[in-house]
Amino acid sequence: MPAGPHGALDYDGRVKSRSALVYTVLRLLAFLVPFGLLMLLPIMREYYWLAAIFAALIGLSLSMIFLRRPLDEMTTGLAERRDRVRAERAVKDEDVEDAATGSSESRSAD
């Protein structure tokens, strides 16, 4: 099997879904780890919603700093998949012209 652009196997879009899964897990960890640490503080146990807000802000900051590469890989994979699907669905100009000339030739023969 051929290697994809990121060194992994490129078989039925599994690389793209793998990079999306890795990014999602890392983003969840960027939220859950700070949330767990904040919940160790006695004041945050009472105000769990405040701990969730702080953890979300910390997770967002961490992901912006450290998760650029997985985000780039995921978005590149999604763009490649979208382009591949568009190319498969697109009707080519030559096919339209051939269909038009073929139907006009059959009319002139009648």
Secondary structure, DSSP 8 states (H G I E B T S, - for coil): --B-TTSSB-STTHHHHHHHHHHHHHHHHHHHHHHHHHHTSHHHHHTHHHHHHHHHHHHHHHHHHH-HHHHHHHHHHHHHHHHHHHHHH---HHHHHHHHHHHHHHHHH-
